[in-house]
């Protein structure tokens, strides 16, 4: 009996899609773990003072965390309260990521704490842009009809 699997015509599997990602979205476990990681990171940013001078007095909000199917990598989407220059603190967040991962490992009940990657959250900016487009007179005219 051959160990290799036959080629799938539906496009699923390693050749057709990314391995481990389903078309229906993240699993319940991924959602549960990512929400717990978000909660712990938000708590750490609220209570911890970091030694890094770039993070001194910076208020960071963790808006969402997405975790890989194998639970080894977590992408945290962050924003600064009242500011739009979150890109300026991303290098400092990358430097404190090992410390944050250690704190996660103490808090979470996982076999391995995920490696944390930070991305700026642009969802609010996008929502404001869509809102501004919907308020334009020519769009309002089309919506009222």
N, CA, C and O atoms as a MOPAC input file, in Angstrom:
PM7 MOZYME 1SCF
protein

 N      0.84100 1    -1.17300 1     0.00000 1
 C      0.00000 1     0.00000 1     0.00000 1
 C      0.88700 1     1.23700 1     0.00000 1
 O      1.86200 1     1.31600 1     0.74700 1
 N      0.54800 1     2.17500 1    -0.82200 1
 C      1.33900 1     3.38600 1    -0.95500 1
 C      1.01600 1     4.36800 1     0.16500 1
 O     -0.14300 1     4.53900 1     0.54100 1
 N      2.04300 1     5.00400 1     0.68500 1
 C      1.84600 1     5.97500 1     1.76200 1
 C      1.45200 1     7.33800 1     1.23700 1
 O      0.87700 1     8.14100 1     1.97200 1
 N      1.74800 1     7.61500 1    -0.02000 1
 C      1.40500 1     8.92400 1    -0.56100 1
 C     -0.08600 1     8.97700 1    -0.86400 1
 O     -0.67700 1     8.00900 1    -1.34400 1
 N     -0.67200 1    10.11600 1    -0.57600 1
 C     -2.10300 1    10.25600 1    -0.81600 1
 C     -2.34200 1    10.63900 1    -2.26800 1
 O     -1.49900 1    11.28700 1    -2.88900 1
 N     -3.47900 1    10.24300 1    -2.80700 1
 C     -3.77200 1    10.61400 1    -4.19900 1
 C     -4.00600 1    12.11100 1    -4.30800 1
 O     -4.35900 1    12.77500 1    -3.33300 1
 N     -3.80300 1    12.63000 1    -5.51800 1
 C     -4.01600 1    14.06100 1    -5.73000 1
 C     -5.50000 1    14.35900 1    -5.63600 1
 O     -6.33400 1    13.61900 1    -6.15800 1
 N     -5.81400 1    15.45300 1    -4.96300 1
 C     -7.20800 1    15.82800 1    -4.77900 1
 C     -7.63000 1    16.81000 1    -5.86500 1
 O     -6.96600 1    17.82700 1    -6.07100 1
 N     -8.70600 1    16.52300 1    -6.54700 1
 C     -9.15800 1    17.45400 1    -7.57600 1
 C     -9.85700 1    18.68100 1    -6.99600 1
 O    -10.06100 1    19.65900 1    -7.71500 1
 N    -10.23000 1    18.65700 1    -5.70900 1
 C    -10.96900 1    19.77600 1    -5.12400 1
 C    -10.07500 1    20.93200 1    -4.69500 1
 O    -10.58500 1    21.95500 1    -4.23700 1
 N     -8.75700 1    20.80100 1    -4.82800 1
 C     -7.85200 1    21.89100 1    -4.48900 1
 C     -7.48200 1    21.95700 1    -3.02100 1
 O     -6.75000 1    22.85900 1    -2.61300 1
 N     -7.96600 1    21.02900 1    -2.22400 1
 C     -7.63000 1    21.03600 1    -0.80500 1
 C     -6.33900 1    20.27500 1    -0.58300 1
 O     -5.93300 1    19.47300 1    -1.42400 1
 N     -5.70900 1    20.51600 1     0.51800 1
 C     -4.46000 1    19.84100 1     0.82200 1
 C     -3.28600 1    20.74900 1     0.58900 1
 O     -3.46600 1    21.92000 1     0.25400 1
 N     -2.07000 1    20.23100 1     0.76100 1
 C     -0.86400 1    21.05400 1     0.70000 1
 C     -0.66900 1    21.77900 1    -0.62100 1
 O     -0.14600 1    22.89300 1    -0.63300 1
 N     -1.07500 1    21.18000 1    -1.73400 1
 C     -0.83400 1    21.82400 1    -3.01600 1
 C     -1.87400 1    22.89200 1    -3.32400 1
 O     -1.57000 1    23.88200 1    -3.99000 1
 N     -3.09600 1    22.69900 1    -2.84400 1
 C     -4.17300 1    23.61500 1    -3.19900 1
 C     -4.33900 1    24.78300 1    -2.26000 1
 O     -4.65100 1    25.88700 1    -2.70600 1
 N     -4.14500 1    24.58000 1    -1.00000 1
 C     -4.34400 1    25.63800 1    -0.00600 1
 C     -3.24700 1    25.57000 1     1.03400 1
 O     -2.42200 1    24.65600 1     1.03900 1
 N     -3.25400 1    26.55600 1     1.91600 1
 C     -2.31000 1    26.51700 1     3.02400 1
 C     -2.69200 1    25.38200 1     3.96100 1
 O     -3.87200 1    25.18300 1     4.25100 1
 N     -1.72500 1    24.65800 1     4.42300 1
 C     -1.97100 1    23.52500 1     5.30300 1
 C     -2.49900 1    24.02300 1     6.64000 1
 O     -1.95200 1    24.96200 1     7.21800 1
 N     -3.55400 1    23.39700 1     7.12600 1
 C     -4.07700 1    23.72100 1     8.43500 1
 C     -5.11900 1    24.82000 1     8.44700 1
 O     -5.75600 1    25.04800 1     9.47600 1
 N     -5.31000 1    25.50400 1     7.34000 1
 C     -6.31600 1    26.55600 1     7.29000 1
 C     -7.55000 1    26.02400 1     6.58900 1
 O     -7.46700 1    25.48700 1     5.48400 1
 N     -8.67800 1    26.17400 1     7.22700 1
 C     -9.90300 1    25.72000 1     6.60000 1
 C    -10.61800 1    26.90500 1     5.98200 1
 O    -10.38800 1    28.05100 1     6.36600 1
 N    -11.46800 1    26.62700 1     5.04100 1
 C    -12.19900 1    27.69700 1     4.38000 1
 C    -13.27600 1    28.27500 1     5.28100 1
 O    -13.77900 1    29.36600 1     5.01500 1
 N    -13.64500 1    27.56100 1     6.35000 1
 C    -14.70500 1    28.04000 1     7.24000 1
 C    -14.18300 1    28.95200 1     8.33500 1
 O    -14.98300 1    29.46800 1     9.11400 1
 N    -12.88600 1    29.17400 1     8.43100 1
 C    -12.33600 1    30.07100 1     9.43100 1
 C    -11.66400 1    29.32500 1    10.56100 1
 O    -11.45300 1    28.11500 1    10.48000 1
 N    -11.32300 1    30.05500 1    11.62800 1
 C    -10.60100 1    29.43600 1    12.73900 1
 C    -11.49500 1    28.48300 1    13.53300 1
 O    -12.71800 1    28.62500 1    13.56700 1
 N    -10.85100 1    27.51700 1    14.16400 1
 C    -11.59000 1    26.55100 1    14.97500 1
 C    -11.98900 1    27.17800 1    16.30900 1
 O    -11.52400 1    28.26200 1    16.65900 1
 N    -12.84700 1    26.49300 1    17.04000 1
 C    -13.27200 1    26.98300 1    18.34700 1
 C    -12.08700 1    27.10300 1    19.29800 1
 O    -12.01700 1    28.04000 1    20.09300 1
 N    -11.16200 1    26.15800 1    19.21900 1
 C     -9.99200 1    26.20800 1    20.08700 1
 C     -9.12300 1    27.41900 1    19.75900 1
 O     -8.63900 1    28.10100 1    20.66300 1
 N     -8.92300 1    27.68600 1    18.46700 1
 C     -8.14600 1    28.85700 1    18.07200 1
 C     -8.79900 1    30.13600 1    18.59400 1
 O     -8.11600 1    31.02200 1    19.10700 1
 N    -10.10600 1    30.22600 1    18.46200 1
 C    -10.81500 1    31.41600 1    18.94200 1
 C    -10.68900 1    31.56600 1    20.45200 1
 O    -10.47100 1    32.66600 1    20.95900 1
 N    -10.82800 1    30.46000 1    21.16100 1
 C    -10.75100 1    30.49700 1    22.62100 1
 C     -9.35600 1    30.89700 1    23.08600 1
 O     -9.21500 1    31.73600 1    23.97500 1
 N     -8.32300 1    30.30100 1    22.48900 1
 C     -6.94400 1    30.60400 1    22.87500 1
 C     -6.58100 1    32.03200 1    22.48400 1
 O     -5.92500 1    32.73400 1    23.25300 1
 N     -6.99900 1    32.46700 1    21.30100 1
 C     -6.64900 1    33.82700 1    20.88300 1
 C     -7.31800 1    34.86800 1    21.77800 1
 O     -6.71600 1    35.90300 1    22.06500 1
 N     -8.53900 1    34.62100 1    22.22200 1
 C     -9.18800 1    35.56300 1    23.12700 1
 C     -8.49000 1    35.58000 1    24.48500 1
 O     -8.36300 1    36.63800 1    25.10100 1
 N     -8.04400 1    34.43800 1    24.94600 1
 C     -7.32100 1    34.39000 1    26.22000 1
 C     -5.97200 1    35.10700 1    26.10400 1
 O     -5.56900 1    35.81500 1    27.02600 1
 N     -5.28000 1    34.92800 1    24.98700 1
 C     -4.01000 1    35.63000 1    24.75700 1
 C     -4.25600 1    37.13200 1    24.71300 1
 O     -3.47900 1    37.90000 1    25.28100 1
 N     -5.33200 1    37.56700 1    24.04400 1
 C     -5.66200 1    38.99300 1    23.98600 1
 C     -5.91100 1    39.55800 1    25.38100 1
 O     -5.43700 1    40.64500 1    25.71200 1
 N     -6.65200 1    38.81700 1    26.19300 1
 C     -6.96800 1    39.27700 1    27.54400 1
 C     -5.69900 1    39.41300 1    28.38400 1
 O     -5.52000 1    40.40900 1    29.08400 1
 N     -4.82800 1    38.42100 1    28.31600 1
 C     -3.59100 1    38.45000 1    29.11100 1
 C     -2.66900 1    39.56900 1    28.63100 1
 O     -2.07700 1    40.27000 1    29.45100 1
 N     -2.53700 1    39.74800 1    27.31100 1
 C     -1.68600 1    40.82700 1    26.79900 1
 C     -2.22600 1    42.19700 1    27.20100 1
 O     -1.45600 1    43.07700 1    27.58300 1
 N     -3.53000 1    42.38100 1    27.11800 1
 C     -4.12000 1    43.66000 1    27.51300 1
 C     -3.87100 1    43.93100 1    28.99000 1
 O     -3.59300 1    45.06500 1    29.38000 1
 N     -3.96800 1    42.89800 1    29.80200 1
 C     -3.70300 1    43.05000 1    31.23500 1
 C     -2.23500 1    43.39900 1    31.48200 1
 O     -1.92800 1    44.24200 1    32.32500 1
 N     -1.33300 1    42.75400 1    30.75000 1
 C      0.09800 1    43.05200 1    30.90800 1
 C      0.42000 1    44.48300 1    30.50000 1
 O      1.18900 1    45.16100 1    31.18200 1
 N     -0.16000 1    44.95100 1    29.39500 1
 C      0.09800 1    46.32100 1    28.95900 1
 C     -0.48500 1    47.33200 1    29.93100 1
 O      0.04700 1    48.43400 1    30.06900 1
 N     -1.56900 1    46.97600 1    30.60600 1
 C     -2.18600 1    47.91100 1    31.54800 1
 C     -1.42600 1    47.98000 1    32.86700 1
 O     -1.36500 1    49.04300 1    33.48600 1
 N     -0.84700 1    46.86400 1    33.30700 1
 C     -0.24700 1    46.80400 1    34.64300 1
 C      1.27200 1    46.83800 1    34.67600 1
 O      1.85000 1    47.13900 1    35.72000 1
 N      1.92600 1    46.54300 1    33.57900 1
 C      3.37700 1    46.39000 1    33.58200 1
 C      4.05300 1    47.66600 1    33.08700 1
 O      3.62000 1    48.28100 1    32.11200 1
 N      5.11100 1    48.04400 1    33.77200 1
 C      5.96100 1    49.11100 1    33.26000 1
 C      7.18900 1    48.44200 1    32.64600 1
 O      7.86700 1    47.64200 1    33.29000 1
 N      7.45500 1    48.78100 1    31.40800 1
 C      8.54600 1    48.15000 1    30.68700 1
 C      9.81800 1    48.96800 1    30.83000 1
 O      9.76800 1    50.18500 1    31.00600 1
 N     10.94600 1    48.29800 1    30.75500 1
 C     12.23700 1    48.97500 1    30.86200 1
 C     12.60500 1    49.72500 1    29.59700 1
 O     13.46900 1    50.60200 1    29.61800 1
 N     11.95400 1    49.38300 1    28.49900 1
 C     12.23900 1    50.03000 1    27.22700 1
 C     11.76600 1    51.48900 1    27.26900 1
 O     10.59300 1    51.74100 1    27.54400 1
 N     12.66200 1    52.45900 1    26.99900 1
 C     12.26900 1    53.87200 1    27.08800 1
 C     11.20500 1    54.26400 1    26.05400 1
 O     10.45300 1    55.21200 1    26.28100 1
 N     11.13000 1    53.55300 1    24.93000 1
 C     10.11900 1    53.88400 1    23.92300 1
 C      8.71500 1    53.50400 1    24.37400 1
 O      7.73700 1    54.02400 1    23.83700 1
 N      8.59600 1    52.61200 1    25.34600 1
 C      7.28800 1    52.19400 1    25.84200 1
 C      6.91100 1    52.88600 1    27.14500 1
 O      5.87200 1    52.58900 1    27.73400 1
 N      7.75900 1    53.81000 1    27.59100 1
 C      7.49600 1    54.53600 1    28.83300 1
 C      6.28700 1    55.44500 1    28.66200 1
 O      6.30400 1    56.35200 1    27.83000 1
 N      5.25500 1    55.21200 1    29.43200 1
 C      4.05500 1    56.04700 1    29.40100 1
 C      3.17100 1    55.86400 1    28.18600 1
 O      2.29100 1    56.68900 1    27.94100 1
 N      3.37800 1    54.80800 1    27.41900 1
 C      2.59100 1    54.55400 1    26.21800 1
 C      1.42400 1    53.63700 1    26.58500 1
 O      1.61900 1    52.57500 1    27.17700 1
 N      0.21500 1    54.05700 1    26.22700 1
 C     -0.97100 1    53.23800 1    26.47000 1
 C     -1.27300 1    52.45100 1    25.20600 1
 O     -1.57600 1    53.03300 1    24.16400 1
 N     -1.19000 1    51.12300 1    25.29500 1
 C     -1.39200 1    50.25100 1    24.14400 1
 C     -2.64000 1    49.41400 1    24.37000 1
 O     -2.84600 1    48.85500 1    25.44700 1
 N     -3.46700 1    49.33900 1    23.33500 1
 C     -4.67100 1    48.52500 1    23.36600 1
 C     -4.49700 1    47.35000 1    22.41900 1
 O     -4.09100 1    47.53100 1    21.27100 1
 N     -4.79800 1    46.15800 1    22.88800 1
 C     -4.77500 1    44.96700 1    22.04400 1
 C     -6.20600 1    44.74300 1    21.57700 1
 O     -7.06900 1    44.35400 1    22.36400 1
 N     -6.45600 1    44.98900 1    20.29300 1
 C     -7.81800 1    44.90700 1    19.78800 1
 C     -8.20600 1    43.50200 1    19.35300 1
 O     -9.36700 1    43.11400 1    19.48200 1
 N     -7.25400 1    42.74100 1    18.84300 1
 C     -7.55100 1    41.38800 1    18.36500 1
 C     -6.27400 1    40.57700 1    18.35500 1
 O     -5.18100 1    41.11700 1    18.18400 1
 N     -6.42100 1    39.28000 1    18.53800 1
 C     -5.30000 1    38.35200 1    18.40800 1
 C     -5.75500 1    37.22300 1    17.49500 1
 O     -6.81800 1    36.63800 1    17.70300 1
 N     -4.96000 1    36.92200 1    16.49900 1
 C     -5.21900 1    35.78000 1    15.61700 1
 C     -4.09600 1    34.78300 1    15.83200 1
 O     -2.92000 1    35.14700 1    15.86000 1
 N     -4.46800 1    33.52700 1    15.98500 1
 C     -3.48300 1    32.50300 1    16.29600 1
 C     -3.46200 1    31.46700 1    15.18200 1
 O     -4.49200 1    31.17600 1    14.57300 1
 N     -2.29200 1    30.91700 1    14.92200 1
 C     -2.13800 1    29.92400 1    13.86600 1
 C     -2.81700 1    28.61800 1    14.28100 1
 O     -3.04000 1    28.39400 1    15.47100 1
 N     -3.14600 1    27.75600 1    13.32000 1
 C     -3.81300 1    26.49800 1    13.66100 1
 C     -3.01500 1    25.60300 1    14.60900 1
 O     -3.60600 1    24.84600 1    15.38000 1
 N     -1.68100 1    25.67800 1    14.56500 1
 C     -0.87600 1    24.86100 1    15.47700 1
 C     -0.60900 1    25.55600 1    16.81300 1
 O      0.11200 1    25.02000 1    17.65400 1
 N     -1.17900 1    26.73700 1    17.01100 1
 C     -1.08000 1    27.52200 1    18.24600 1
 C      0.34300 1    27.93900 1    18.59300 1
 O      0.64500 1    28.19200 1    19.75900 1
 N      1.22300 1    28.01300 1    17.59500 1
 C      2.61800 1    28.38900 1    17.85300 1
 C      2.90500 1    29.85600 1    17.55400 1
 O      3.89500 1    30.40000 1    18.04400 1
 N      2.06100 1    30.50300 1    16.76200 1
 C      2.28000 1    31.89700 1    16.39900 1
 C      0.99600 1    32.67700 1    16.62700 1
 O     -0.08400 1    32.25100 1    16.21800 1
 N      1.12500 1    33.81600 1    17.28000 1
 C     -0.01900 1    34.69000 1    17.52800 1
 C      0.29200 1    36.07500 1    16.97600 1
 O      1.35600 1    36.63200 1    17.24900 1
 N     -0.62700 1    36.62400 1    16.20800 1
 C     -0.49500 1    37.97800 1    15.69300 1
 C     -1.42400 1    38.87000 1    16.49500 1
 O     -2.64200 1    38.69500 1    16.46700 1
 N     -0.84900 1    39.82300 1    17.20600 1
 C     -1.62800 1    40.73800 1    18.03100 1
 C     -1.77000 1    42.06200 1    17.28700 1
 O     -0.77700 1    42.66500 1    16.88100 1
 N     -3.01300 1    42.50500 1    17.11400 1
 C     -3.28700 1    43.78700 1    16.47900 1
 C     -3.41000 1    44.82300 1    17.58200 1
 O     -4.25100 1    44.70500 1    18.47400 1
 N     -2.55900 1    45.84200 1    17.50900 1
 C     -2.47300 1    46.82700 1    18.58600 1
 C     -2.77500 1    48.22600 1    18.06800 1
 O     -2.60700 1    48.52800 1    16.88700 1
 N     -3.22600 1    49.06600 1    18.99100 1
 C     -3.48200 1    50.47100 1    18.70100 1
 C     -3.07700 1    51.27400 1    19.92100 1
 O     -3.03600 1    50.75100 1    21.03500 1
 N     -2.78000 1    52.54100 1    19.70700 1
 C     -2.47200 1    53.44700 1    20.82300 1
 C     -3.71100 1    54.24600 1    21.14500 1
 O     -4.41900 1    54.70000 1    20.24600 1
 N     -3.97000 1    54.41700 1    22.40200 1
 C     -5.14900 1    55.16400 1    22.81200 1
 C     -5.00700 1    56.63000 1    22.43300 1
 O     -4.08300 1    57.31000 1    22.87900 1
 N     -5.93200 1    57.11400 1    21.60400 1
 C     -5.95100 1    58.51300 1    21.23200 1
 C     -4.89000 1    58.93100 1    20.23700 1
 O     -4.76700 1    60.12100 1    19.94700 1
 N     -4.12000 1    57.99900 1    19.70400 1
 C     -3.04500 1    58.33700 1    18.77100 1
 C     -3.12500 1    57.41700 1    17.56100 1
 O     -3.72200 1    56.34300 1    17.62900 1
 N     -2.53200 1    57.83300 1    16.47000 1
 C     -2.53600 1    57.01900 1    15.25800 1
 C     -1.13500 1    56.56000 1    14.86800 1
 O     -0.97000 1    55.92000 1    13.83000 1
 N     -0.13000 1    56.87000 1    15.66700 1
 C      1.25400 1    56.53300 1    15.31300 1
 C      1.72200 1    55.25100 1    15.99700 1
 O      2.77600 1    55.23200 1    16.63200 1
 N      0.94500 1    54.19200 1    15.86800 1
 C      1.30500 1    52.93700 1    16.51500 1
 C      2.53700 1    52.30200 1    15.85700 1
 O      3.23300 1    51.50600 1    16.48800 1
 N      2.80900 1    52.65100 1    14.58700 1
 C      3.98200 1    52.08700 1    13.90800 1
 C      5.28000 1    52.47500 1    14.59400 1
 O      6.28300 1    51.77000 1    14.47300 1
 N      5.26900 1    53.59000 1    15.31400 1
 C      6.48000 1    54.06000 1    15.99200 1
 C      6.87700 1    53.15100 1    17.15200 1
 O      8.05800 1    53.07500 1    17.49300 1
 N      5.91800 1    52.46200 1    17.76400 1
 C      6.23800 1    51.60900 1    18.91000 1
 C      6.36400 1    50.13800 1    18.53200 1
 O      6.65800 1    49.31100 1    19.39600 1
 N      6.14900 1    49.78700 1    17.26200 1
 C      6.25500 1    48.37900 1    16.85900 1
 C      7.65500 1    47.79300 1    17.08600 1
 O      7.75100 1    46.65000 1    17.53200 1
 N      8.75300 1    48.52700 1    16.79900 1
 C     10.07400 1    47.95600 1    17.10500 1
 C     10.26700 1    47.69400 1    18.59900 1
 O     10.88600 1    46.70000 1    18.97800 1
 N      9.74300 1    48.57700 1    19.44500 1
 C      9.86100 1    48.36600 1    20.89200 1
 C      9.02500 1    47.16600 1    21.33400 1
 O      9.43800 1    46.40600 1    22.21000 1
 N      7.85600 1    46.99700 1    20.72900 1
 C      7.03000 1    45.83300 1    21.06100 1
 C      7.71400 1    44.53400 1    20.63300 1
 O      7.60200 1    43.50800 1    21.30400 1
 N      8.41900 1    44.59600 1    19.51300 1
 C      9.15900 1    43.41400 1    19.05900 1
 C     10.27500 1    43.06500 1    20.04700 1
 O     10.57500 1    41.89000 1    20.26300 1
 N     10.88700 1    44.09200 1    20.64500 1
 C     11.94900 1    43.83700 1    21.62400 1
 C     11.40900 1    43.23000 1    22.91400 1
 O     12.09600 1    42.41800 1    23.53400 1
 N     10.20100 1    43.59800 1    23.33900 1
 C      9.65600 1    43.06100 1    24.59000 1
 C      8.82600 1    41.80400 1    24.37100 1
 O      8.28900 1    41.25400 1    25.33300 1
 N      8.70600 1    41.33400 1    23.12800 1
 C      7.91000 1    40.13800 1    22.82600 1
 C      8.38600 1    38.90000 1    23.59100 1
 O      7.54100 1    38.14200 1    24.06800 1
 N      9.69900 1    38.65300 1    23.73500 1
 C     10.11000 1    37.47800 1    24.52700 1
 C      9.64800 1    37.55700 1    25.98500 1
 O      9.25800 1    36.54300 1    26.56300 1
 N      9.68900 1    38.74400 1    26.58000 1
 C      9.21100 1    38.90700 1    27.95200 1
 C      7.70900 1    38.62900 1    28.02100 1
 O      7.24100 1    37.94900 1    28.93400 1
 N      6.95400 1    39.15800 1    27.04800 1
 C      5.51700 1    38.94200 1    27.02400 1
 C      5.17800 1    37.46000 1    26.83600 1
 O      4.21800 1    36.95300 1    27.41600 1
 N      5.98000 1    36.77900 1    26.01700 1
 C      5.76200 1    35.34700 1    25.80800 1
 C      6.00300 1    34.57700 1    27.10500 1
 O      5.27000 1    33.63800 1    27.41300 1
 N      7.01800 1    34.96500 1    27.85800 1
 C      7.28500 1    34.32100 1    29.15000 1
 C      6.11900 1    34.52700 1    30.10100 1
 O      5.70700 1    33.59800 1    30.79600 1
 N      5.58800 1    35.74200 1    30.13300 1
 C      4.44400 1    36.02100 1    30.99700 1
 C      3.21500 1    35.23500 1    30.55300 1
 O      2.43600 1    34.76800 1    31.38300 1
 N      3.04400 1    35.09200 1    29.23300 1
 C      1.94000 1    34.26800 1    28.73100 1
 C      2.08400 1    32.81900 1    29.16700 1
 O      1.10200 1    32.16900 1    29.52600 1
 N      3.31100 1    32.31600 1    29.13400 1
 C      3.52700 1    30.91300 1    29.50800 1
 C      3.21200 1    30.67300 1    30.97600 1
 O      2.80200 1    29.57400 1    31.34900 1
 N      3.40100 1    31.69400 1    31.81900 1
 C      3.06200 1    31.54900 1    33.23500 1
 C      1.55700 1    31.56800 1    33.46500 1
 O      1.05700 1    30.95800 1    34.41000 1
 N      0.83900 1    32.27200 1    32.59600 1
 C     -0.59500 1    32.46500 1    32.79800 1
 C     -1.44000 1    31.43000 1    32.07400 1
 O     -2.40500 1    30.91700 1    32.64100 1
 N     -1.09700 1    31.11700 1    30.83900 1
 C     -1.90500 1    30.20900 1    30.03200 1
 C     -1.58100 1    28.75200 1    30.32700 1
 O     -0.45700 1    28.41100 1    30.69600 1
 N     -2.56800 1    27.91700 1    30.16100 1
 C     -2.36000 1    26.48100 1    30.34800 1
 C     -2.22000 1    25.83100 1    28.97800 1
 O     -3.10900 1    25.11300 1    28.52000 1
 N     -1.10100 1    26.09200 1    28.34200 1
 C     -0.78900 1    25.51500 1    27.04700 1
 C      0.53100 1    24.78100 1    27.13300 1
 O      1.36500 1    25.07200 1    27.99000 1
 N      0.71000 1    23.83600 1    26.24500 1
 C      1.96200 1    23.09400 1    26.21200 1
 C      3.11500 1    24.01600 1    25.84300 1
 O      4.21100 1    23.91100 1    26.39400 1
 N      2.85400 1    24.92200 1    24.90100 1
 C      3.88700 1    25.85700 1    24.46200 1
 C      3.24000 1    27.22600 1    24.27300 1
 O      2.18300 1    27.32800 1    23.65000 1
 N      3.85100 1    28.25900 1    24.79400 1
 C      3.33300 1    29.61600 1    24.61600 1
 C      3.60100 1    30.06600 1    23.18500 1
 O      4.68000 1    29.80900 1    22.65000 1
 N      2.63800 1    30.73300 1    22.56100 1
 C      2.83600 1    31.15200 1    21.16900 1
 C      3.84000 1    32.29100 1    21.04900 1
 O      3.97700 1    33.12000 1    21.94900 1
 N      4.53000 1    32.31400 1    19.93400 1
 C      5.42700 1    33.41900 1    19.60500 1
 C      4.55700 1    34.59500 1    19.17300 1
 O      3.64300 1    34.41800 1    18.36800 1
 N      4.82400 1    35.78100 1    19.69000 1
 C      3.94000 1    36.92400 1    19.46800 1
 C      4.51800 1    37.83700 1    18.39700 1
 O      5.69100 1    38.20800 1    18.44000 1
 N      3.67400 1    38.19000 1    17.43900 1
 C      4.00700 1    39.14700 1    16.39200 1
 C      3.00300 1    40.28900 1    16.50200 1
 O      1.82500 1    40.06000 1    16.77700 1
 N      3.46600 1    41.51200 1    16.28800 1
 C      2.59500 1    42.67200 1    16.43200 1
 C      2.33800 1    43.32000 1    15.08400 1
 O      3.23900 1    43.44800 1    14.25500 1
 N      1.08500 1    43.72700 1    14.87900 1
 C      0.66500 1    44.43800 1    13.68000 1
 C     -0.19600 1    45.62400 1    14.10900 1
 O     -0.94200 1    45.52200 1    15.08300 1
 N     -0.10200 1    46.75100 1    13.39300 1
 C     -0.98800 1    47.87200 1    13.73100 1
 C     -2.42400 1    47.54100 1    13.33700 1
 O     -2.66000 1    46.91800 1    12.30200 1
 N     -3.37400 1    47.95400 1    14.15400 1
 C     -4.78300 1    47.71900 1    13.85900 1
 C     -5.30700 1    48.87700 1    13.03100 1
 O     -5.32700 1    50.02100 1    13.48500 1
 N     -5.72700 1    48.57600 1    11.82600 1
 C     -6.23000 1    49.60800 1    10.92500 1
 C     -7.73600 1    49.50200 1    10.72100 1
 O     -8.28200 1    50.18400 1     9.85400 1
 N     -8.41500 1    48.67100 1    11.49100 1
 C     -9.85000 1    48.47300 1    11.31200 1
 C    -10.63000 1    49.75000 1    11.59800 1
 O    -11.57700 1    50.05900 1    10.87500 1
 N    -10.25900 1    50.49500 1    12.62900 1
 C    -10.96800 1    51.73100 1    12.95400 1
 C    -10.76000 1    52.78000 1    11.86200 1
 O    -11.70000 1    53.49000 1    11.50400 1
 N     -9.56100 1    52.88400 1    11.33800 1
 C     -9.29900 1    53.82400 1    10.24700 1
 C    -10.13500 1    53.47500 1     9.01900 1
 O    -10.68400 1    54.35600 1     8.35800 1
 N    -10.22600 1    52.18300 1     8.72300 1
 C    -11.01400 1    51.72900 1     7.57600 1
 C    -12.49700 1    52.02600 1     7.79000 1
 O    -13.18500 1    52.46400 1     6.86700 1
 N    -12.98700 1    51.78900 1     9.00500 1
 C    -14.39300 1    52.06700 1     9.31100 1
 C    -14.69600 1    53.55700 1     9.18500 1
 O    -15.75500 1    53.93300 1     8.68300 1
 N    -13.78300 1    54.40000 1     9.63200 1
 C    -13.98400 1    55.84600 1     9.51400 1
 C    -13.97500 1    56.28400 1     8.04500 1
 O    -14.72200 1    57.18300 1     7.65900 1
 N    -13.13400 1    55.65100 1     7.23200 1
 C    -13.08000 1    55.96300 1     5.80900 1
 C    -14.38800 1    55.57000 1     5.11400 1
 O    -14.90300 1    56.32500 1     4.28900 1
 N    -14.91900 1    54.40100 1     5.44500 1
 C    -16.18700 1    53.95900 1     4.86400 1
 C    -17.31900 1    54.88300 1     5.31300 1
 O    -18.18800 1    55.24000 1     4.51800 1
 N    -17.30500 1    55.26500 1     6.58200 1
 C    -18.32400 1    56.18100 1     7.09000 1
 C    -18.27600 1    57.51800 1     6.36100 1
 O    -19.31700 1    58.07800 1     6.02000 1
 N    -17.07700 1    58.02700 1     6.12500 1
 C    -16.93900 1    59.29000 1     5.39700 1
 C    -17.44900 1    59.15700 1     3.96400 1
 O    -18.06000 1    60.08400 1     3.43200 1
 N    -17.20100 1    58.00800 1     3.34000 1
 C    -17.70600 1    57.79000 1     1.98400 1
 C    -19.23200 1    57.73300 1     1.97100 1
 O    -19.86000 1    58.26900 1     1.05800 1
 N    -19.82400 1    57.09900 1     2.95800 1
 C    -21.28400 1    56.99500 1     3.00700 1
 C    -21.95600 1    58.33600 1     3.28900 1
 O    -23.12800 1    58.51900 1     2.96000 1
 N    -21.23700 1    59.26500 1     3.88700 1
 C    -21.80000 1    60.58400 1     4.20500 1
 C    -21.65600 1    61.58800 1     3.05100 1
 O    -22.16300 1    62.70600 1     3.14100 1
 N    -20.97900 1    61.20300 1     1.99000 1
 C    -20.82300 1    62.10100 1     0.84700 1
 C    -22.18100 1    62.35600 1     0.20600 1
 O    -23.01700 1    61.45300 1     0.17900 1
 N    -22.42800 1    63.57000 1    -0.31500 1
 C    -23.74800 1    63.91600 1    -0.86700 1
 C    -24.20000 1    63.02200 1    -2.02400 1
 O    -25.37300 1    62.65800 1    -2.10700 1
 N    -23.27200 1    62.67200 1    -2.91200 1
 C    -23.67400 1    61.83800 1    -4.05800 1
 C    -24.04400 1    60.42100 1    -3.63200 1
 O    -24.90100 1    59.79500 1    -4.25600 1
 N    -23.41400 1    59.90900 1    -2.58300 1
 C    -23.75900 1    58.57600 1    -2.08600 1
 C    -25.07700 1    58.63600 1    -1.32000 1
 O    -25.90500 1    57.73300 1    -1.44100 1
 N    -25.28000 1    59.70100 1    -0.52800 1
 C    -26.54600 1    59.87100 1     0.19600 1
 C    -27.71200 1    59.95000 1    -0.78000 1
 O    -28.78000 1    59.38700 1    -0.54000 1
 N    -27.49300 1    60.65300 1    -1.87400 1
 C    -28.54800 1    60.78900 1    -2.89300 1
 C    -28.92200 1    59.42200 1    -3.45000 1
 O    -30.10500 1    59.13100 1    -3.62700 1
 N    -27.92200 1    58.57400 1    -3.73100 1
 C    -28.19900 1    57.24900 1    -4.26600 1
 C    -28.85600 1    56.33700 1    -3.23500 1
 O    -29.67400 1    55.48800 1    -3.58900 1
 N    -28.50800 1    56.50300 1    -1.98100 1
 C    -29.09800 1    55.66300 1    -0.93400 1
 C    -30.52500 1    56.06400 1    -0.60600 1
 O    -31.33000 1    55.21700 1    -0.21700 1
 N    -30.85100 1    57.33800 1    -0.75600 1
 C    -32.20700 1    57.81200 1    -0.44600 1
 C    -33.22500 1    57.36000 1    -1.48200 1
 O    -34.41500 1    57.28200 1    -1.17900 1
 N    -32.78600 1    57.06600 1    -2.68500 1
 C    -33.72600 1    56.67000 1    -3.74900 1
 C    -34.28400 1    55.30100 1    -3.53300 1
 O    -35.08500 1    54.82700 1    -4.33800 1

